Amino acid sequence: MPHRRFFVAGLVLGTAACAKPAPKAAGPNVVTITAADYAFAVPETVPAGLTTLRLVNQGKELHHASLIRLKDGKTVADFQSGLQAAMQSHAPPPPWISFAGGPNAVTPGDTGTATQTLEPGTYVFVCWIPSPDGTPHIMKGMMHPMVVAAAQAPAATEPAAGLSIKLTDYDFAFSEPLTAGTHTVRVENAGAQPHEIVITALPPGKTLQDFMAWEKGGEKGPLPTGKWLGGVAALDAGGHAQFTTTFAPGNYLLLCFWPDAKDGKPHIVHGMAKQITVT
């Protein structure tokens, strides 16, 4: 997690007294989301402002917590009916649905985070990941509403990130090479449509080509991947968030599964899948 920063007043010249320390800089609110198969446990209401969304995967399958903001006074019932209509007609989601990030997929038993600023409004956490039977978890009831209420306390400042990754149509652009260790990474969607980033380790001997072959083969058999380290779920164009995770030396995949705005195919099919080596 980002370190808190402290500001200490300096000595005042010409006096023997020291100035009082300035107050601590406010840190982000922390909201824990517990994922099971197939439900979320989430606080009903949280304050607006800088927030670390902490996903704890207590299920037996991969889960993420994709955050959806409902605009124009729309309700959760509107979201359910609008999503169903869009899926049946293969149409884009309604324009009052905003994709607001959230922690991406982590391995069962692990925890992932995403830190971002939440504006007041109505939100829904969703898991879009499919089960082995091909059914997305949302279709099994894995969604939960959350209200973000106006906060009374001053807003916290976003912590500094060690490096950044820009999501484009269709690539991941690093500000600098990724090295082993714990990193806070700023993710910016510089593309023209929603994108996500999810990171998974590759077992020894496995490559991006193995993963793509598994994907194109109907996702049959065991995943040719290792531990899933999280990332940031779908962000609208111009959106940004941060995540923190630890990288051991080895090979990793960066993936975006979000359906394309033009043909509906996942962005990995358009080349938004990258293998990197961490040393």
C-alpha positions in Angstrom: 0.0 0.0 0.0 1.2 3.6 -0.6 3.2 5.0 2.3 1.6 7.8 4.2 3.6 11.1 4.0 4.2 13.4 6.9 5.0 17.1 6.7 7.1 18.4 9.6 7.5 22.1 10.3 11.1 23.4 10.2 12.7 25.4 12.9 11.9 29.1 13.0 15.0 31.2 12.8 15.6 33.6 15.7 13.6 31.6 18.3 14.2 28.7 20.5 10.8 27.2 20.0 9.9 24.7 17.3 6.8 25.1 15.2 4.0 22.5 15.7 3.9 19.7 13.2 1.4 20.1 10.4 -1.5 17.6 10.5 -1.0 14.2 8.8 -1.9 14.1 5.2 -5.2 12.2 4.8 -4.9 8.8 3.3 -7.5 7.0 1.1 -10.6 5.4 2.5 -10.3 1.6 2.5 -13.3 -0.4 1.4 -13.1 -4.2 1.6 -15.0 -6.3 -1.0 -15.2 -10.0 -0.2 -15.8 -12.2 -3.2 -17.3 -15.7 -3.0 -18.8 -18.0 -5.6 -21.0 -16.1 -6.7 -21.6 -13.1 -4.5 -20.0 -9.9 -3.1 -20.0 -8.7 0.5 -19.7 -4.9 0.3 -20.6 -2.0 2.5 -23.9 -0.4 1.5 -22.7 3.2 1.7 -19.2 4.7 1.6 -17.9 8.3 1.5 -16.8 9.9 -1.7 -13.1 10.7 -2.3 -9.9 8.8 -2.7 -10.6 5.2 -2.0 -8.7 2.0 -2.0 -11.0 -0.9 -3.1 -9.6 -4.1 -1.5 -10.8 -7.3 -3.1 -10.5 -10.5 -1.0 -11.1 -13.6 -3.1 -12.6 -16.2 -0.8 -14.1 -18.2 -3.7 -12.8 -21.2 -5.6 -12.7 -19.4 -9.0 -11.1 -16.2 -10.3 -13.1 -13.1 -9.4 -12.7 -9.4 -10.0 -14.8 -6.4 -8.8 -15.6 -4.3 -11.8 -17.1 -1.0 -10.7 -20.0 0.4 -12.7 -21.4 3.9 -12.1 -25.1 4.5 -12.9 -25.7 8.0 -14.1 -28.9 10.0 -14.8 -30.6 8.8 -11.7 -30.7 5.2 -12.9 -31.3 2.3 -10.5 -29.9 -1.2 -10.1 -33.2 -2.5 -11.6 -32.5 -0.2 -14.6 -29.0 -1.6 -14.8 -30.2 -5.2 -14.8 -32.9 -4.6 -17.5 -30.6 -2.4 -19.6 -27.7 -5.0 -19.5 -30.1 -7.8 -20.4 -31.4 -5.9 -23.4 -27.9 -5.0 -24.6 -26.8 -8.7 -24.3 -29.8 -10.0 -26.2 -29.5 -7.5 -29.0 -25.7 -7.5 -29.0 -25.8 -3.7 -28.7 -23.5 -1.4 -26.8 -24.4 -0.8 -23.1 -26.7 2.1 -22.3 -24.9 5.5 -22.3 -25.8 6.0 -18.6 -23.5 3.2 -17.6 -20.0 4.3 -16.8 -17.1 1.9 -16.3 -15.2 3.1 -13.3 -12.4 0.6 -12.7 -12.1 -1.5 -9.5 -9.7 -4.3 -8.6 -9.1 -6.9 -11.4 -8.8 -10.7 -11.1 -6.9 -12.3 -8.3 -6.3 -16.0 -7.6 -8.5 -17.7 -5.0 -7.2 -16.9 -1.6 -5.4 -13.7 -2.7 -6.1 -10.0 -2.3 -6.0 -7.2 -4.9 -6.4 -3.5 -4.7 -7.3 -0.5 -6.8 -7.1 3.1 -5.6 -9.2 5.7 -7.3 -11.4 8.7 -6.6 -15.1 7.9 -6.2 -17.6 10.6 -7.0 -21.0 10.7 -5.2 -23.6 8.4 -6.9 -25.0 4.9 -7.3 -22.5 2.1 -8.2 -22.7 -1.6 -8.8 -19.9 -4.1 -8.4 -20.0 -6.8 -11.1 -17.9 -9.9 -11.9 -17.9 -10.5 -15.6 -15.5 -13.5 -15.5 -17.0 -16.7 -16.8 -17.1 -20.0 -14.9 -15.7 -23.2 -16.5 -19.3 -23.8 -17.9 -18.9 -20.5 -19.8 -21.5 -18.6 -17.8 -20.4 -15.1 -16.7 -20.5 -14.8 -12.9 -23.0 -11.8 -13.2 -25.5 -14.2 -14.7 -25.1 -16.3 -11.5 -26.0 -13.3 -9.4 -22.6 -11.9 -8.8 -23.3 -8.2 -8.5 -23.8 -5.8 -5.5 -24.9 -2.2 -5.4 -23.1 0.5 -3.4 -23.9 4.1 -2.7 -21.1 6.7 -2.6 -22.2 9.6 -0.4 -20.8 13.1 -0.3 -17.9 13.3 2.2 -17.5 15.8 5.0 -13.7 15.4 5.4 -11.3 17.1 3.0 -10.4 15.0 0.0 -7.1 13.0 0.1 -4.4 13.5 -2.5 -3.5 10.6 -4.8 -0.3 8.9 -3.7 2.7 9.1 -6.1 3.0 6.0 -8.4 6.4 4.5 -9.2 5.5 3.9 -12.8 2.5 4.2 -15.2 0.9 2.1 -17.9 -1.2 3.7 -20.6 -3.9 1.7 -22.2 -4.4 2.4 -25.9 -6.3 0.8 -28.8 -4.7 -1.8 -28.5 -1.5 -1.8 -26.4 0.0 -1.3 -23.0 2.6 1.4 -22.9 5.0 1.5 -19.9 6.6 4.7 -18.6 9.7 2.5 -17.7 10.6 -1.2 -17.5 9.0 -3.2 -14.7 11.4 -4.6 -12.2 11.0 -7.2 -9.4 9.5 -6.0 -6.2 6.4 -4.2 -4.9 5.1 -1.5 -7.2 2.3 1.1 -7.1 1.3 1.5 -10.8 -0.9 4.3 -12.3 -3.1 3.0 -15.1 -4.5 5.6 -17.6 -6.9 4.8 -20.3 -5.6 6.8 -23.2 -7.7 4.9 -25.7 -11.0 5.8 -27.4 -13.0 3.1 -25.7 -13.1 1.2 -22.3 -10.0 -0.9 -21.5 -8.8 -3.0 -18.6 -5.5 -4.5 -17.5 -5.2 -7.8 -15.7 -1.9 -9.4 -15.0 -1.0 -13.1 -14.7 2.2 -14.9 -14.1 3.4 -17.5 -16.7 4.6 -20.9 -15.5 8.1 -21.9 -16.7 8.0 -22.9 -20.3 4.6 -21.3 -21.1 4.3 -18.3 -23.4 1.7 -15.8 -24.7 1.2 -18.2 -27.7 0.2 -21.0 -25.4 -2.4 -18.7 -23.8 -3.8 -17.5 -27.1 -4.0 -21.1 -28.4 -6.0 -22.0 -25.3 -8.3 -19.0 -25.8 -8.9 -19.7 -29.5 -9.4 -23.4 -28.7 -12.5 -22.7 -26.7 -10.8 -22.4 -23.3 -10.7 -26.1 -22.9 -8.4 -27.7 -20.3 -6.4 -26.0 -17.6 -5.4 -22.4 -17.9 -1.8 -22.2 -19.1 -1.1 -19.5 -16.5 0.1 -19.2 -12.9 -1.0 -16.7 -10.2 -3.3 -13.8 -11.2 -2.0 -10.6 -9.7 -4.9 -8.2 -10.2 -4.7 -4.9 -12.1 -7.6 -2.5 -12.9 -11.0 -3.5 -14.3 -12.6 -1.7 -17.2 -12.1 2.1 -17.3 -13.9 4.5 -19.6 -11.7 6.5 -22.0 -9.8 9.1 -20.0 -10.2 7.3 -16.7 -7.4 6.4 -14.3 -6.7 4.4 -11.2 -3.8 2.8 -9.3 -3.0 -0.7 -8.2 -0.3 -2.1 -6.0 1.2 -5.6 -6.3 4.4 -7.6 -5.9 6.3 -9.0 -8.9 8.8 -11.8 -8.6 11.3 -12.3 -11.4 9.8 -14.2 -14.3 7.4 -13.9 -17.2 4.0 -12.3 -17.1 1.0 -11.6 -19.4 -0.8 -8.2 -19.6 -4.3 -8.8 -20.9 -7.5 -6.8 -21.9 -10.6 -9.0 -22.3 -13.0 -6.1 -22.8 -15.3 -6.4 -25.9 -14.4 -4.1 -28.7 -16.8 -1.3 -29.5 -16.8 -2.2 -33.2 -17.0 -5.9 -33.5 -17.6 -7.1 -29.9 -14.5 -9.3 -29.9 -12.3 -9.3 -26.8 -9.4 -6.8 -27.1 -6.9 -9.7 -26.8 -8.0 -10.8 -30.3 -7.0 -7.3 -31.5 -3.5 -7.7 -30.0 -4.1 -6.3 -26.6 -2.1 -9.1 -25.0 1.5 -8.6 -24.1 4.2 -10.8 -22.6 6.8 -9.1 -20.4 9.9 -10.3 -18.5 10.5 -9.0 -15.0 14.1 -9.1 -13.7 
